[in-house]
């Protein structure tokens, strides 16, 4: 039997700890890691709450095995999701209220149609404000068989003043019954939670995508979410919570102030376009434990609050790592 001095043992343990300096990206398939992450979230959530809805936003390349429009479907990923969301298909890709380049639109649409062919609901958020562009966005998405929302501003902080497109009084219990949706994840313009609930309850959207937290990270209760599930015209609707899985946000419940000086191994650089948002190595287990798999996880909090599903953002985080470290 070998015996080690305390100093030698400490050095051996330290040498086994992965640090920022020696982190390696060798043999990491960034697209597949994101597929696996979403599949894991979906399986856990649906075990906890059968029928729970999973909607990834953007990152459409991982719908296929090789990440191209011509590749075979990634069936395990397709089976894990209930809808596919895409921003800026018609307007907003280069600038708000500006038409998306035709080549970009065709590229995105080729993936979206693969998901549509698998009976997945396609949710499109366009960013435009001029009446002619708003009308055109709704018309084009209807022609494609997609569900449309037009955001008048990028902040997603208001209920649009235009009438709800294809409003109806029927109950909506699953994604296939959705005719329209509201995407409002920034509640800063609302005076209080009750004001927020009152204004959204006065709408006839079939689906509301919102944050599970009001300002200052005060969470909505299950009773408050239940209130929001009633449309003004008497029908029932779905309410889904936004959740970023490709970036960490320093205002969330899970953030620890010590991370500013001593970063966990899964935490990468700050997003230069969004202060307080940090790229994450989403394949690392410690980050994934924050998101799902246990009673303190983000997804479990969403389930416990009574939401019908989760809207997963920054799915396209894989592109950041591919561009920075190469496609492994």
N, C-alpha and C positions, 0 to 999 in steps of 0.2 A: 504494500500500500504506500502511495506517495503522500507526503505531507507538504503543505505549502504555508509559507509565512503569510501573515495578514497583508503585508504590502504586496507580495507577489500575487495573491489572490485578487486584490483590488485592481491591480494592473491587468490581470487576465479578464476580469469582468468588464473593465473599461474598454478593453480592446474589442469586445464583442458588441459594443453599443454603436449603432449607426449614427453618425453625426452629419451635419450639413456639409462639412468640408469633404467628406469621403463618400457622399451619396452618389450612387451610380444609376444610370438609366438603361444600362445594357439589358437587352432581351425583354424589354417591356413593350407590349403591344397596347398602345394607349387607347385605341378604339375598342379593343376587346375588353380591356379593364373597365371601361365605362359601360359596355354592355353588361358585363357581369355584375357591376355595381347596381344598375337599374333592376336587373333580374332579381338580385338579392333583396332589394327594397320591396319589390312587388310581392315576392313569395312570403316575406315576413308580414307585410301589411295585410295581405289577403288571408293569411292564417289567423291573424288577430281579428280581422273584420271581413268576412266573406262578402264579395261584391265591391270591395274598396277599389276605387278608380285610380289608375296610374296614367299620368299624362306628361310625357317628356316634351320640353320646348326646345326647338332647333336641334342641331346635331344630327341631321337626317342621314348623314353618311353611314351611321352605324345600323341603319335599317337593313343593309346588305352585308354579306360576309366579307366582301373585298372592299367595301367603302365606295363603290362606283355605282352609277345608275344601272349598269348592265349586269351586276352581280346577282347571285342568288340571295333570296331573302335570308336574313338571320332569324330563323324561325323561333328560337328560344326567346329572343328579344321581342319579336312580334307578339308572341304569346303572352309576354309579361305586361304589355301595355294595352290600354283601352282606347287611346286616342293619340294622335300626333299633332303637336302645336308648332306653328311656324310664324315668326315675325317677318314683316317687310316683304311678303311675297309680291305684292303689287305696288306698294308705296312705302318709302322710308329707308330703303337699303343704303342709298348714298346720302340722302338728306330727307328730312321730313317734308311731306307734301310734294315729293318728287318721285316720278315713276321709277320703279326698279328696272334696271337694264334687262332687256329681253333675254339675253343669254343666261343671266343669273336666275331669272324667273323660270326659264325652261329647265335649268339644272335642278333647282329645288323641287319643281313640280314633278320631275321624273321620279324622285324618291317618294314624294307625298302620294303619288298615284299607286305606288307599290303598297304603301300602308292602307290606302283606301281599298285596294283590291283584296286586302285581308280583313275587310269589314271594320277598319278602324276609322273613327270619326276624325276629320281633319279640321283643326281650329286655326284660323288665320287672323293675326293681328296686323293691320296696316296702320301706318302713322301718316295721317293727312287731315287737313282742315278745310280746304276749299270745297264747296258743295259739289262741284263737278267731279272732283277726284273721289269724294266720299261715295257718291252715287256709282261711279265706275268701279270702285273696289267691291262694293256689295254685288254689283252685277256680275263682275268677273268671277268672284268666288262662288256665286250661285250657279254660274255656268259650269264650273269645275266640279260642283257637288261638294264644296267645302262650306264650313260654317264661318261666318264673318263677324269680326269686330273691328271697328274703326276708332282708333284713339286720336283725339284731337291734339294731344301733347304727349311727349315721351315719358313724362313723370308718372303716368297712369294713376292720377290722383283725383279724378273727377268722373261723375256720371255724365256721359254725353247728353247734350240737349236735344239731339235728334230722336225721333220715335224709334222704339225697338223694332228691329227688322224681323219680319215674320212672327210677330207676337201672336200667342194663342193661349187659351185658358186651360189646356189639357195638362194633366199631371206628367211630370218628367221624372222617370225613375232610373233611367240608364242613358248612356252616352248616345245611343242610336236614336233617341227621341229628342235630342237637343236641336233646336232651330236657330238659336242665337245665344250669345253670352256676353257677360260684362267682365272686363279684366281691370281690376282696380286694387292695387296692392300698396298704395301709398295713402294713408288716411290723414295726412297732415292738414288737409283743408277742412276737416270736420271738427266741430267744436268739442264733441264728446262722443263716447261710444253710442249713447242713445241717439244722437244726431245721425251718426253713421248708419245705425240700424234702421232708423226711421226713413232716411232717404233711400236706402237700398230696398227696403220693404215696399216702397211705393213704386217699384219698377216691375216689369213683366219679363225680365230675362229668364231664360230656361236654366242657365248655368251662371253662377257667380264664382269668379276666381279672385280670391282675396288673401290677405295675410292673416295668420292666426293671432297676430298681435296687433293691438292698437298702438298709439303713440307711447313712447317710453317703455315699450315692450310689456305692456299690460295685456294679458291674453284675453281673448273672448271666451266666454263660458259656453258650456254645452247648451244651456238654456237660450243664450243669445244667438248661437248658431241655429238652433231650432226655429227661432223667430224668422230668421232670414230664409228659411226653406219654403216660405209661403209667398207666392207671387201676389201682386196687388189684385189681379183678376180672379183669384181664388184657387189657381192651380198650384201644385207642388213643384219644386225645382231642386236642382243639385247645387251644393255649395262645396267648393274645393279649395284647399289651402296651398298657397305658394310655398315653395321650399327650394333654396339654392343648395345643390349638392356638389357643384364644381368649384365653388368659392366659399370661403368662410367670411362671416360678417362680424365685425368687432362690436356690434351692438346687440348681438343675440345672447340668449340665456346661457349658452354654453361657453361663451368667451371668457378666458381668464386673463387678468391684467398682467400676470407674469409672462405671458407669451410675447409681450412686446419686447422684452429683454432676452428671454430664453425660449426661442421658438421650438415647438414640437416638430418632430421630423417630418410630419405630413404638411406643415405650413410652408408655403413658398412666398413669392414676392407679392407686394401690394399691386392691385390693379391700378394703373396710372389714370384710367378714365373714371374710376369710382373709388373715391377715398373711403378707407375703412373696409374694403373688400379685398380679400387675399386669395390668390390662387392656392389650390390645395393638391397634394398628391393623393388623389381620390382613391387610389388602389391600396393605400396604407390602412391597416385594420383599425388603428386608433381613431382615424377620421370616420371610418365607416361605422364604428360603434357609437359615435355621436349622432349619426343619422338614423340608424336602424338596429334592430336586433335585441333590444333590452327595454325595460320599463322606463328608463330615463332618457331614451332616445327621442330625437325630434319627431320621427314618424309616429311613435307611440303617443306623444303629446297631441299630435294632430288627430289621431284616431279617438283618443279620450275626449277631445273637445267636440266630437260629434260631426266632424267633416265627412263628406262622402268620398273624398279622395285627396290626392296630392298632385300638385303641378310642379314638376321637377325642372329647375332652371340650371343654366350653365352646363348643359349636357355636352356642348361643343368644347368643353375644356380640353379635350384631347387634342384639338388643333393647336392650342398654345404650346403643349409639350412637343408635338410633332415638329412644329416650326422652330422651336428652341433647341431641341435635343435630337432631332431626326426621327424619322418613322421607323421604329424598331420592329 
